[in-house]
Amino acid sequence: MDISGNSKQRAMDDKLINLPMDVLNCILDHLPIRDAARTSILSRKWRYIWAGHPKLVLDPKNIVTVTKNDFVGICNEILLQHIGPILTFHVYLSDVHMSQYPNIDRWILYLSRNGLRKLKIKNSWGRVYALPSYIFLCQELTELELSNCIFKQPCGTIRSFQNLKVLFLIQVAFKPEVSASIFTASKLETLCFIKCIGMDHLKFDGCSPSLSFLVLYKNHGVTLSCFMNCKRITTAKLVLPMEVKSLLGPGKRINLASLFEHWPLISSLFLDAYHLKVPTTIVDNNPVLKYLQDRSCMSEEINSLRDLKMRYFQGSRAEMLFVKLILVCCPALERVTFEDWEVKPSEVSNILKELVVFPRASRKAQIIF
């Protein structure tokens, strides 16, 4: 009998179980749910550690099933065996049939009663998941990430997500009955809307004190004007849908100087061509050219801007003057990046020769194409 071998094994077990709980949770964070459950065989003390882990990631890729419906059944068993609160919950619905969505609704109801803080629902592109009214009971949420979902009319009084810090929505729709103030969250720091619809009546005025990261990508109904008071924005990506003329409102354009005045801390800015769109044929007396040629159109230097990206660059006179203006006004600038050029190959060389000799307030400023 190898007594020394058993002693070494017991010593190893003791070292594993005596690790601080935050270290144990960190280990389980990096394991798929299938492997996290297998840690229960390490020792008696490990048997229920995984069941008390406050983070659950339910992904069909990490759960062995015979049919797609088995995934929901297995997840039901996992939730039944769980001990303690679930603070972070991620679920991937790519292999879940729509007939099983009532089960997902019940999961959210259960989670809403247990102090859920981070929720991620990733849905496949071909289907839409209608969020149950229980989602509004998750008042302790700090992070919410949804894709291909609908906010439908809730039952009873609608509450707002007052504790949200991160909101990430991809192809999410809002029915008109949804309250305008559900995202009035003074703690919001990151806001990302990608191809969302039905946002005409939503209000974001309350997010202004702390919002620093803003992405608006081809949405319908959201306007930029409600974010003009967000003085702490450092990163912004603004891309319009093709059929919409302006994020500021009908008939309006973005005033570049005004934008930097409203966002004095901006360090990274991505604009598509539609925000500063100018006529393809420009004459000398065009007001756009006069504006860009006048250095005084910027009341002061833009001290924070480090990164500027431009899409669909055509090399027009107004666009070239805009780049020149940015290079001259930004002492902290590091990169001006051009993506998806719309320039004939024969013209690229001449445009680049002109760009690289523009005067720059920053020695670090680079032209990247």
N, C-alpha and C positions, 0 to 999 in steps of 0.2 A: 504493500500500500504506500503510495507516494504522499506522505504527510506534508512534506515541504511544498509539494506542488499545490495541494489544497490550501495551504496557508497563503501561498502567493496569490492564489485566485481570490481568497477572502480579502486579502489586503487590497487587491485591485478593485474588488467590489466596493470596499469601504471608501476608497479614494473617489470612485465614481459617484456614490450616493452622497458623499460629504461635500461635494462641490456646492458653491452658493447657488441658490435658486435662480438668480439672474443668469448665471453661466449655463445652468441646465436648460433654461428657456431659450438661450441663444443657440445652443446645440440643436434643440428641437426645431427652432425657426428655420434651420438650414436643411431639414430633412423633409421629404415628402411624407404625407400622412401615413402611407403604407409602412415606410421605414420607421417613422416615429412610433407606431403601434408595436413594431417588433422590438423596441427597446424594453418592453415589458418582460422579456425573457432574461434580461441581464441579471436580475436578482429580484428577491421578494419586494425590496424597497422600491425598485424601479417599476413594479407592476402597474402602478396607477399614476405615475408621473405624467405620462403622455396624455392621459385622460383629463388631467387637470391643467394642461397647457392652455394659456389664454388666447392662443392664435390657432385658427383652423383655416386651412386652405383645401377646398374640395375641388379637385380637378380630375376629370375622367382619365387623364393620362397617367395619373398616379394611383388610380384605384382599379384593380383588376375586376372586370365584369364580363358576364356572358352576353347579356343584352344591354341595350341602352337604359332600359327601365331599372336594371339592377343597380345602376349608379345612385338613383334616388333612394332605393331601399337601403343600400349600404350606408349612405349618408344619414338616413334616419337612425340607424343603429349607432353610428358614431355619436350623434347628438344625444341619444338616450343614455349612452355610457359616459358622457362627459361630466366631469365634476368641477364645480366652480364656475365663475363668470367667463364668458368668451368676449374678449375685448377687441379682437381683430378677426374678421370673417371675410374670406374671399371664396366666391363660388363661380365656376365656369359652366355655362349652360349650353355649350356647343352640342353636347350629346343628350340633352334633355328634351323629350317631346313636350309639346305644348299642353298635352293632357296631364302632364305631371306638374304643371306650374302651381296648382293649389298647394302642393307640398312645399314649394319654395316660399309661398305666402306664409305658411305655418312656421317655417324656419325663422322668417323675419319677425313674426309675432313673438316667438320664443326669445330671440335675441334682444328685442326691444325691452324685455323685462329684466335683462341681465347686464345692463351697463355697457352696451356695445359702443365702441369708440371709433373703429375703422371698418368701413363696409365697402366691399368691391364686388360688383356683379358684372361679369363680362359675358355678354350674350353674342350668339353667332349673328352674322350680318343678315341672314335671310329671315329672321324672326324678330318679334317684338314682345318684350315682357312688360305687362302692365303692373306697375308697382302697387302693392296693396296699401290701404290707408294706414297700416301699422308702421309704415316707414316714418310717418310723422311723430310716432311715439319714441323714436330713437333720439332723445333730446341731448344725449351726451356725446353724439357723434362729433369727432374732430376732423375726420377725413371721409369723403364720400366720392366714390368713383363708379360711374355707371356707363354702360354702352348698350345701345338698342333697347331702351326702356321708355315707358310713358308714365308721366306723372298724371294720374287721373284724379277726378274729384273725390276727396276723402269724405268719410262720414264724420259728422260733428264738426267741432271747432278745429281749424287748422293752426298748428303751431309752427313757428319758424325754427330753423336750425341755428340756434344762438351760439353754439360752441364750435361751429365749423371753422377750421383753419385751411383745409385743402378741399376744393371742389373741382372735380374733373369729369366732364360729361361729353360723351361721344354719341352722336346721332340719338339724342334724347329729345322727346317731344313733350310739350306741356299743353294740356287741355285748357280752354279758356276759363273753366271754373276754378282752376288752381289759384290760390291766394297770391296776390302780388308781392307779399312781404315774406315769403318762405325763406328767402336767402338774405334777409336783413341781419347780417351777422357781423358784429363789430370786430371779431377776431380773425376774419378771413384774410389769409396771406397769399394763397395761390388760387387763381381762378382760370379755368380752361374750358372753353366751349368750342366743340368741333362739330360742325354740321348739325346744329340743333335747330328746332323749329318751335313756333308758338310762344316766343319769348316777349312778345310785344308789351304785355302788361306787367312783366316782372320788374321789381325794383331792386337796385343794388346800392342805393345811396348809403346804407348803413355800413358797407364794407370799406369805406374810404380811409378810416384811420390807420389800418394795418396792411392793406393790399400792396404787395410788392411785385407779384408775378402775374401777368395778364396775357392770355391767349384768346383771341377771337378769330376763328377760322371758318369762313363760309357759313355763317349762321343766318337765320331768317328771323328778324324781329328785334334783335338787340341793337342798341345804339351806343356809340362811343361817348356821347355827352354825359351819361350818368356816371362815367368813370373819370371825368375831368377834375374832380376834387380829390382824387386818390394821390396825394402828394408824395407817397413813399414808393411809388412804382419804380423799379429799377430795370425790369425786363418786360418788354411788350412785343407781341407778334400779332399783327393785324392783317388779315387777308379777307377780302370781300368776296361774296358770291358774284358771279358774272353779271347777274341781272339787277344787282343792287348798286346804286350810284354812290352812296355815302353812308358811313356808319354814324355820321353826325345827324343825319336827318335829310328829308327830301330837299334837293336843290342846294345843299351845302357842301363845302369842301373843307378839308383839313388845312388849317393855317399852321405851317410848320413852326413859326416862331411862337405861336400861342400854345402849341403842343408841348414844346420844351419848357415854357413858362409854367404850365400846369403840372408837368412831371419833372421837377428840377433835379431829381436823383437818377433819372434814366441813364443806364449804362449800356444796355443792349436793346436795339430796336430793329424789328423786321417789318418792312412795309412792302406790299405788292404794288403793282403799277397803278391800280385804280385809285389809290389814296391821293396821289399827286399827278393824276392824269392830265396831260396837256395835248393840244391839237397836234396831229402828225405833221401838218404844214404850219410853220411858224414864220412870221415876218418880223422885221426889226422892231416895229413899234408894239409888238405883242406885250400886254401888261405882265404876263408871266415872266418874260425875259427881263423886263425892267425891274421887276421885284427881285429876281435872283441876281441881277447885276449890281444891285444896290447893297453894299455890305451892311448898311445901317438897318436893313430889315431884321437883323438879329440885334436885339437891344443889348445883349451881353454874350460872353462866351458860354458855350455849352460845356461845362466843366466835367460832367460825369460820363458822357457818352464814350463808350469804348468800342462798340461793335455795331455796325450798320449793315443790313442785308437788303439788297434790291433784286426783285424778280422782274422778268420780262423787259430787261433793259434794251432800248432801241437805239441809243446813241444820239438822240435828238439834242438840239442845242440847249433846250431847257433842262434836260436830264444831266447833261455835262456840267452846266452851271450849278445845278443842285449839288452834285458831287463836289465840285470846287468849293462851294459855300460851306459844306460840311467839313471838308479838310481844313479850311481856314479858321473855322469857328470852334473846333473841338481839340483842346490841348491834350486830352487824355485818350484820344482815339487810337485804336490799335489795328482795326481791320475794317475795310469796306469790301464786302463780298457781293459778287454778282452771280445770280442763279437764273437759269433758263433764259439765256440771251436770245433776243429776237433781232439779231444783226446778221447781215449777209457775211459769209466767210471772207469775202474780198475787202470788207470794210473794217474787220476786227483789228487788223494791225494798226491802221491809222488812229482808231479810237484809243487803243492801248497806249500808243506813243503820246497822245495828248494827256491821257489820264495820269501817267506816271510822272509827268513834269509839273503837275499842279502844285502850288505852294501848300505847305502843311504846317499847322500849329504844333503838331506832335511829331517828334522824330521817330516814334514807333509805328506810325500809321503805315499800313500796307494795303495795296490793292490786290485783291484775291479774285481770280476768275477761273 
